[in-house]
Amino acid sequence: MTATPLTPQLQECVQEAYRLFARYRIGRRLTVCHCPCCMSEETETALVETPLREIPARLLSEYTNSAHGWDEAGETEIARDMRFFLPRYLQLIAQDDAPCYMGLEMCLRRLGYAHWRQNWPNEEVELLSAFFDALVRAWAVRLDIDHWPSGVYLQHDIGDVLSLVATAGGDLERALAVLEACPDPGGALHIAALRAKLVYRRGEVSYHDAILDGAPEAKKAIADFLKRSEFDTRIENALFATADADLQSILSRAV
């Protein structure tokens, strides 16, 4: 797979992550499940012997699938191992090569157990938060189109990034504020595309995302964000400002 070029902001965050998390080390054994559905001992050996910057997404996905739970006590076990691998996670995510068989949205889900925004050192918290900001901005300018029998859609669903932030225990309200501040047409287009996931039932409006079914507060936050009336005008202005029929189709569905 050809790596997607990183934006300068993402590149800066990734390099800082390699510097900041370099103090964490792993041993010859990882805290992982070796059941038939999880990681084999051969895969574990390959993972610990591969230089961090060279671990492919497929191999790191095995760790994502096999390291269950969280143990922060004494900076050991999964908490230590996950921090060691975290720079490579961020790099692969930024390159559109998410190290998770279930997709981008779930690849940092283990951080959701860590309560890292409350428990980690400030510099680690600020770095991870800045990465999420940069990822939202990077996706907001991506306007590649997919044509399906059901209609025209953006290839890069920024809802996947919002789900990633939420499942990782990040600051979803901050991510939404970053999206709102993204310049048009990208910002308006991605907000319009997200509005297609709103479900109207019995006078209530909800946001449809199966990944977030266990996080109703996150779904409510996204729905409340998308319902804001000022986005009507913003989307209309973007609609009249573009001559691209595909982009007009996406925008018009949200007006």
BALOBA-1460 file (C-alpha; in Angstrom, 3 decimals):
// residues 255
<rec num="1" residu="m" x="0.000" y="0.000" z="0.000"/>
<rec num="2" residu="t" x="1.291" y="3.459" z="-0.919"/>
<rec num="3" residu="a" x="1.365" y="5.698" z="2.145"/>
<rec num="4" residu="t" x="-0.743" y="8.845" z="2.018"/>
<rec num="5" residu="p" x="1.447" y="11.959" z="2.362"/>
<rec num="6" residu="l" x="1.093" y="13.541" z="5.769"/>
<rec num="7" residu="t" x="0.120" y="17.169" z="6.234"/>
<rec num="8" residu="p" x="2.799" y="19.261" z="7.982"/>
<rec num="9" residu="q" x="0.687" y="19.275" z="11.165"/>
<rec num="10" residu="l" x="0.313" y="15.498" z="11.173"/>
<rec num="11" residu="q" x="3.994" y="15.018" z="10.360"/>
<rec num="12" residu="e" x="4.941" y="17.228" z="13.306"/>
<rec num="13" residu="c" x="2.647" y="15.299" z="15.652"/>
<rec num="14" residu="v" x="3.975" y="11.924" z="14.526"/>
<rec num="15" residu="q" x="7.612" y="12.937" z="14.944"/>
<rec num="16" residu="e" x="6.870" y="14.413" z="18.362"/>
<rec num="17" residu="a" x="5.124" y="11.171" z="19.342"/>
<rec num="18" residu="y" x="8.221" y="9.135" z="18.477"/>
<rec num="19" residu="r" x="10.284" y="11.486" z="20.638"/>
<rec num="20" residu="l" x="7.841" y="11.725" z="23.528"/>
<rec num="21" residu="f" x="6.957" y="8.055" z="23.865"/>
<rec num="22" residu="a" x="10.491" y="6.784" z="23.306"/>
<rec num="23" residu="r" x="10.887" y="6.324" z="27.056"/>
<rec num="24" residu="y" x="8.490" y="3.372" z="26.977"/>
<rec num="25" residu="r" x="9.936" y="-0.067" z="26.265"/>
<rec num="26" residu="i" x="8.546" y="-3.532" z="25.675"/>
<rec num="27" residu="g" x="10.014" y="-6.878" z="26.610"/>
<rec num="28" residu="r" x="10.207" y="-10.131" z="24.716"/>
<rec num="29" residu="r" x="6.642" y="-10.917" z="25.764"/>
<rec num="30" residu="l" x="3.542" y="-8.762" z="25.374"/>
<rec num="31" residu="t" x="0.393" y="-8.801" z="27.459"/>
<rec num="32" residu="v" x="-1.854" y="-10.288" z="24.793"/>
<rec num="33" residu="c" x="-4.356" y="-13.086" z="24.375"/>
<rec num="34" residu="h" x="-3.055" y="-16.229" z="22.679"/>
<rec num="35" residu="c" x="-6.408" y="-17.900" z="22.099"/>
<rec num="36" residu="p" x="-7.071" y="-19.264" z="18.576"/>
<rec num="37" residu="c" x="-8.896" y="-16.028" z="17.637"/>
<rec num="38" residu="c" x="-6.101" y="-13.733" z="18.788"/>
<rec num="39" residu="m" x="-2.310" y="-13.620" z="18.525"/>
<rec num="40" residu="s" x="-0.074" y="-16.593" z="17.901"/>
<rec num="41" residu="e" x="3.293" y="-16.774" z="19.614"/>
<rec num="42" residu="e" x="4.960" y="-16.548" z="16.200"/>
<rec num="43" residu="t" x="3.143" y="-13.297" z="15.502"/>
<rec num="44" residu="e" x="4.119" y="-11.967" z="18.924"/>
<rec num="45" residu="t" x="7.773" y="-12.716" z="18.182"/>
<rec num="46" residu="a" x="7.542" y="-10.974" z="14.809"/>
<rec num="47" residu="l" x="5.942" y="-7.927" z="16.412"/>
<rec num="48" residu="v" x="8.530" y="-7.459" z="19.173"/>
<rec num="49" residu="e" x="11.438" y="-8.059" z="16.780"/>
<rec num="50" residu="t" x="10.314" y="-5.597" z="14.087"/>
<rec num="51" residu="p" x="11.680" y="-2.041" z="14.476"/>
<rec num="52" residu="l" x="8.865" y="0.229" z="15.596"/>
<rec num="53" residu="r" x="8.898" y="2.489" z="12.531"/>
<rec num="54" residu="e" x="8.768" y="-0.548" z="10.242"/>
<rec num="55" residu="i" x="5.824" y="-2.420" z="11.766"/>
<rec num="56" residu="p" x="3.218" y="-2.883" z="9.016"/>
<rec num="57" residu="a" x="-0.444" y="-2.165" z="9.685"/>
<rec num="58" residu="r" x="-1.333" y="-5.846" z="9.283"/>
<rec num="59" residu="l" x="1.039" y="-6.866" z="12.087"/>
<rec num="60" residu="l" x="0.035" y="-4.055" z="14.411"/>
<rec num="61" residu="s" x="-3.613" y="-4.986" z="13.774"/>
<rec num="62" residu="e" x="-2.850" y="-8.302" z="15.432"/>
<rec num="63" residu="y" x="-1.863" y="-6.406" z="18.580"/>
<rec num="64" residu="t" x="-4.983" y="-4.216" z="18.356"/>
<rec num="65" residu="n" x="-7.090" y="-7.364" z="18.232"/>
<rec num="66" residu="s" x="-5.273" y="-9.243" z="20.975"/>
<rec num="67" residu="a" x="-4.351" y="-6.831" z="23.792"/>
<rec num="68" residu="h" x="-7.489" y="-6.692" z="25.902"/>
<rec num="69" residu="g" x="-8.324" y="-4.336" z="28.730"/>
<rec num="70" residu="w" x="-5.966" y="-1.884" z="30.403"/>
<rec num="71" residu="d" x="-3.571" y="-1.891" z="33.346"/>
<rec num="72" residu="e" x="-2.115" y="1.484" z="34.308"/>
<rec num="73" residu="a" x="-0.589" y="0.379" z="37.606"/>
<rec num="74" residu="g" x="3.130" y="0.873" z="37.706"/>
<rec num="75" residu="e" x="3.330" y="1.924" z="34.043"/>
<rec num="76" residu="t" x="3.415" y="-1.771" z="33.153"/>
<rec num="77" residu="e" x="1.671" y="-4.339" z="31.029"/>
<rec num="78" residu="i" x="-0.815" y="-3.077" z="28.410"/>
<rec num="79" residu="a" x="-0.450" y="0.565" z="29.436"/>
<rec num="80" residu="r" x="3.288" y="0.426" z="28.815"/>
<rec num="81" residu="d" x="3.067" y="-1.660" z="25.647"/>
<rec num="82" residu="m" x="0.353" y="0.524" z="24.115"/>
<rec num="83" residu="r" x="2.351" y="3.684" z="24.712"/>
<rec num="84" residu="f" x="5.366" y="2.071" z="23.076"/>
<rec num="85" residu="f" x="3.350" y="1.278" z="19.945"/>
<rec num="86" residu="l" x="1.350" y="4.540" z="19.966"/>
<rec num="87" residu="p" x="3.674" y="6.554" z="17.662"/>
<rec num="88" residu="r" x="3.386" y="3.864" z="14.999"/>
<rec num="89" residu="y" x="-0.393" y="3.811" z="15.462"/>
<rec num="90" residu="l" x="-0.513" y="7.557" z="14.853"/>
<rec num="91" residu="q" x="1.747" y="7.341" z="11.818"/>
<rec num="92" residu="l" x="-0.278" y="4.570" z="10.189"/>
<rec num="93" residu="i" x="-3.573" y="6.337" z="10.950"/>
<rec num="94" residu="a" x="-2.242" y="9.518" z="9.372"/>
<rec num="95" residu="q" x="-1.212" y="7.514" z="6.302"/>
<rec num="96" residu="d" x="-4.710" y="6.016" z="5.851"/>
<rec num="97" residu="d" x="-3.450" y="2.571" z="6.840"/>
<rec num="98" residu="a" x="-5.358" y="2.059" z="10.081"/>
<rec num="99" residu="p" x="-3.944" y="-0.863" z="12.126"/>
<rec num="100" residu="c" x="-7.261" y="-2.471" z="12.980"/>
<rec num="101" residu="y" x="-9.331" y="-5.119" z="11.230"/>
<rec num="102" residu="m" x="-12.495" y="-3.302" z="12.301"/>
<rec num="103" residu="g" x="-11.474" y="-0.012" z="10.737"/>
<rec num="104" residu="l" x="-10.129" y="3.384" z="11.688"/>
<rec num="105" residu="e" x="-12.864" y="4.072" z="14.207"/>
<rec num="106" residu="m" x="-11.805" y="1.263" z="16.536"/>
<rec num="107" residu="c" x="-8.027" y="1.161" z="16.272"/>
<rec num="108" residu="l" x="-7.392" y="3.279" z="19.405"/>
<rec num="109" residu="r" x="-10.325" y="1.968" z="21.406"/>
<rec num="110" residu="r" x="-8.027" y="0.644" z="24.137"/>
<rec num="111" residu="l" x="-7.138" y="4.221" z="25.060"/>
<rec num="112" residu="g" x="-10.771" y="4.649" z="26.044"/>
<rec num="113" residu="y" x="-10.002" y="2.548" z="29.142"/>
<rec num="114" residu="a" x="-7.000" y="4.675" z="30.075"/>
<rec num="115" residu="h" x="-8.750" y="7.947" z="30.977"/>
<rec num="116" residu="w" x="-5.599" y="9.468" z="29.521"/>
<rec num="117" residu="r" x="-6.847" y="13.048" z="29.494"/>
<rec num="118" residu="q" x="-7.040" y="12.890" z="33.291"/>
<rec num="119" residu="n" x="-4.162" y="10.521" z="34.082"/>
<rec num="120" residu="w" x="-1.348" y="10.997" z="31.588"/>
<rec num="121" residu="p" x="1.376" y="13.656" z="31.767"/>
<rec num="122" residu="n" x="0.304" y="16.964" z="30.209"/>
<rec num="123" residu="e" x="2.740" y="16.716" z="27.312"/>
<rec num="124" residu="e" x="1.338" y="13.330" z="26.302"/>
<rec num="125" residu="v" x="-2.237" y="14.604" z="26.564"/>
<rec num="126" residu="e" x="-1.446" y="17.703" z="24.526"/>
<rec num="127" residu="l" x="0.327" y="15.670" z="21.845"/>
<rec num="128" residu="l" x="-2.523" y="13.204" z="21.375"/>
<rec num="129" residu="s" x="-5.110" y="16.005" z="21.375"/>
<rec num="130" residu="a" x="-3.100" y="17.923" z="18.776"/>
<rec num="131" residu="f" x="-2.940" y="14.797" z="16.625"/>
<rec num="132" residu="f" x="-6.727" y="14.476" z="16.640"/>
<rec num="133" residu="d" x="-7.036" y="18.176" z="15.728"/>
<rec num="134" residu="a" x="-4.632" y="17.726" z="12.826"/>
<rec num="135" residu="l" x="-6.424" y="14.596" z="11.637"/>
<rec num="136" residu="v" x="-9.784" y="16.399" z="11.505"/>
<rec num="137" residu="r" x="-8.216" y="19.241" z="9.513"/>
<rec num="138" residu="a" x="-6.503" y="16.831" z="7.143"/>
<rec num="139" residu="w" x="-9.711" y="14.957" z="6.378"/>
<rec num="140" residu="a" x="-11.794" y="18.123" z="6.006"/>
<rec num="141" residu="v" x="-9.939" y="19.112" z="2.829"/>
<rec num="142" residu="r" x="-10.325" y="15.681" z="1.227"/>
<rec num="143" residu="l" x="-13.090" y="15.889" z="-1.342"/>
<rec num="144" residu="d" x="-12.594" y="12.726" z="-3.400"/>
<rec num="145" residu="i" x="-15.898" y="11.291" z="-4.589"/>
<rec num="146" residu="d" x="-17.399" y="7.812" z="-4.752"/>
<rec num="147" residu="h" x="-20.296" y="7.055" z="-7.083"/>
<rec num="148" residu="w" x="-22.760" y="4.440" z="-5.878"/>
<rec num="149" residu="p" x="-26.161" y="3.378" z="-7.215"/>
<rec num="150" residu="s" x="-27.692" y="5.166" z="-4.223"/>
<rec num="151" residu="g" x="-25.902" y="8.440" z="-4.951"/>
<rec num="152" residu="v" x="-22.693" y="10.433" z="-4.639"/>
<rec num="153" residu="y" x="-20.615" y="10.330" z="-1.441"/>
<rec num="154" residu="l" x="-17.311" y="11.608" z="-0.111"/>
<rec num="155" residu="q" x="-14.686" y="8.861" z="-0.051"/>
<rec num="156" residu="h" x="-13.350" y="10.004" z="3.307"/>
<rec num="157" residu="d" x="-16.119" y="10.045" z="5.895"/>
<rec num="158" residu="i" x="-15.034" y="12.444" z="8.608"/>
<rec num="159" residu="g" x="-17.518" y="10.667" z="10.851"/>
<rec num="160" residu="d" x="-14.924" y="7.885" z="11.077"/>
<rec num="161" residu="v" x="-12.478" y="10.374" z="12.598"/>
<rec num="162" residu="l" x="-15.088" y="11.564" z="15.086"/>
<rec num="163" residu="s" x="-15.781" y="7.953" z="16.067"/>
<rec num="164" residu="l" x="-12.037" y="7.377" z="16.465"/>
<rec num="165" residu="v" x="-11.796" y="10.342" z="18.829"/>
<rec num="166" residu="a" x="-14.828" y="9.216" z="20.827"/>
<rec num="167" residu="t" x="-13.819" y="5.556" z="21.184"/>
<rec num="168" residu="a" x="-10.284" y="6.618" z="22.151"/>
<rec num="169" residu="g" x="-11.603" y="8.783" z="24.968"/>
<rec num="170" residu="g" x="-10.621" y="12.009" z="23.247"/>
<rec num="171" residu="d" x="-12.329" y="15.384" z="23.508"/>
<rec num="172" residu="l" x="-15.176" y="15.061" z="21.003"/>
<rec num="173" residu="e" x="-16.434" y="18.602" z="21.583"/>
<rec num="174" residu="r" x="-12.964" y="19.876" z="20.702"/>
<rec num="175" residu="a" x="-12.919" y="17.775" z="17.518"/>
<rec num="176" residu="l" x="-16.297" y="19.188" z="16.496"/>
<rec num="177" residu="a" x="-15.059" y="22.731" z="17.122"/>
<rec num="178" residu="v" x="-12.044" y="22.034" z="14.892"/>
<rec num="179" residu="l" x="-14.369" y="20.755" z="12.159"/>
<rec num="180" residu="e" x="-16.552" y="23.852" z="12.452"/>
<rec num="181" residu="a" x="-13.479" y="26.066" z="12.011"/>
<rec num="182" residu="c" x="-12.298" y="24.235" z="8.875"/>
<rec num="183" residu="p" x="-12.536" y="26.449" z="5.771"/>
<rec num="184" residu="d" x="-15.093" y="25.866" z="3.061"/>
<rec num="185" residu="p" x="-15.845" y="24.175" z="0.795"/>
<rec num="186" residu="g" x="-14.351" y="21.244" z="2.744"/>
<rec num="187" residu="g" x="-15.824" y="22.141" z="6.106"/>
<rec num="188" residu="a" x="-19.330" y="22.671" z="4.716"/>
<rec num="189" residu="l" x="-19.151" y="19.536" z="2.580"/>
<rec num="190" residu="h" x="-18.136" y="17.265" z="5.426"/>
<rec num="191" residu="i" x="-20.759" y="18.753" z="7.731"/>
<rec num="192" residu="a" x="-23.329" y="18.240" z="4.977"/>
<rec num="193" residu="a" x="-22.221" y="14.624" z="4.513"/>
<rec num="194" residu="l" x="-22.526" y="14.003" z="8.255"/>
<rec num="195" residu="r" x="-26.065" y="15.375" z="8.201"/>
<rec num="196" residu="a" x="-27.017" y="12.442" z="5.988"/>
<rec num="197" residu="k" x="-26.566" y="10.271" z="9.108"/>
<rec num="198" residu="l" x="-29.189" y="12.136" z="11.115"/>
<rec num="199" residu="v" x="-32.303" y="10.112" z="11.862"/>
<rec num="200" residu="y" x="-35.615" y="11.893" z="12.458"/>
<rec num="201" residu="r" x="-38.146" y="9.938" z="14.489"/>
<rec num="202" residu="r" x="-41.136" y="11.094" z="16.550"/>
<rec num="203" residu="g" x="-39.878" y="14.630" z="16.743"/>
<rec num="204" residu="e" x="-36.422" y="13.536" z="17.917"/>
<rec num="205" residu="v" x="-33.204" y="13.820" z="15.946"/>
<rec num="206" residu="s" x="-30.382" y="11.324" z="16.489"/>
<rec num="207" residu="y" x="-27.068" y="10.514" z="14.837"/>
<rec num="208" residu="h" x="-26.716" y="7.065" z="13.321"/>
<rec num="209" residu="d" x="-23.358" y="5.373" z="13.911"/>
<rec num="210" residu="a" x="-23.277" y="1.750" z="15.041"/>
<rec num="211" residu="i" x="-19.721" y="2.175" z="16.335"/>
<rec num="212" residu="l" x="-21.018" y="4.666" z="18.902"/>
<rec num="213" residu="d" x="-24.065" y="2.676" z="20.013"/>
<rec num="214" residu="g" x="-22.358" y="2.169" z="23.363"/>
<rec num="215" residu="a" x="-21.616" y="5.891" z="23.692"/>
<rec num="216" residu="p" x="-24.988" y="7.689" z="23.567"/>
<rec num="217" residu="e" x="-23.470" y="10.914" z="24.896"/>
<rec num="218" residu="a" x="-21.135" y="11.041" z="21.891"/>
<rec num="219" residu="k" x="-23.984" y="10.445" z="19.455"/>
<rec num="220" residu="k" x="-26.019" y="13.188" z="21.123"/>
<rec num="221" residu="a" x="-23.103" y="15.626" z="20.951"/>
<rec num="222" residu="i" x="-22.693" y="15.021" z="17.219"/>
<rec num="223" residu="a" x="-26.442" y="15.266" z="16.573"/>
<rec num="224" residu="d" x="-26.700" y="18.528" z="18.519"/>
<rec num="225" residu="f" x="-23.752" y="19.904" z="16.562"/>
<rec num="226" residu="l" x="-25.217" y="18.991" z="13.176"/>
<rec num="227" residu="k" x="-28.683" y="20.388" z="13.996"/>
<rec num="228" residu="r" x="-27.371" y="23.914" z="14.436"/>
<rec num="229" residu="s" x="-29.279" y="26.314" z="12.208"/>
<rec num="230" residu="e" x="-26.223" y="28.348" z="11.207"/>
<rec num="231" residu="f" x="-25.004" y="25.390" z="9.215"/>
<rec num="232" residu="d" x="-28.044" y="25.740" z="6.926"/>
<rec num="233" residu="t" x="-26.737" y="29.060" z="5.641"/>
<rec num="234" residu="r" x="-23.171" y="27.822" z="5.461"/>
<rec num="235" residu="i" x="-24.137" y="24.799" z="3.386"/>
<rec num="236" residu="e" x="-26.350" y="26.892" z="1.102"/>
<rec num="237" residu="n" x="-23.506" y="29.346" z="0.488"/>
<rec num="238" residu="a" x="-21.160" y="26.490" z="-0.361"/>
<rec num="239" residu="l" x="-23.768" y="25.029" z="-2.707"/>
<rec num="240" residu="f" x="-24.027" y="28.250" z="-4.695"/>
<rec num="241" residu="a" x="-20.250" y="28.730" z="-4.666"/>
<rec num="242" residu="t" x="-19.400" y="25.454" z="-6.411"/>
<rec num="243" residu="a" x="-20.004" y="24.426" z="-10.018"/>
<rec num="244" residu="d" x="-19.103" y="20.786" z="-9.373"/>
<rec num="245" residu="a" x="-22.230" y="18.673" z="-9.830"/>
<rec num="246" residu="d" x="-21.040" y="15.926" z="-7.467"/>
<rec num="247" residu="l" x="-20.316" y="18.345" z="-4.648"/>
<rec num="248" residu="q" x="-23.628" y="20.103" z="-5.306"/>
<rec num="249" residu="s" x="-25.382" y="16.753" z="-4.886"/>
<rec num="250" residu="i" x="-23.853" y="16.210" z="-1.442"/>
<rec num="251" residu="l" x="-24.580" y="19.746" z="-0.305"/>
<rec num="252" residu="s" x="-28.135" y="19.803" z="-1.635"/>
<rec num="253" residu="r" x="-29.107" y="16.739" z="0.396"/>
<rec num="254" residu="a" x="-28.283" y="18.595" z="3.605"/>
<rec num="255" residu="v" x="-30.118" y="21.852" z="2.917"/>
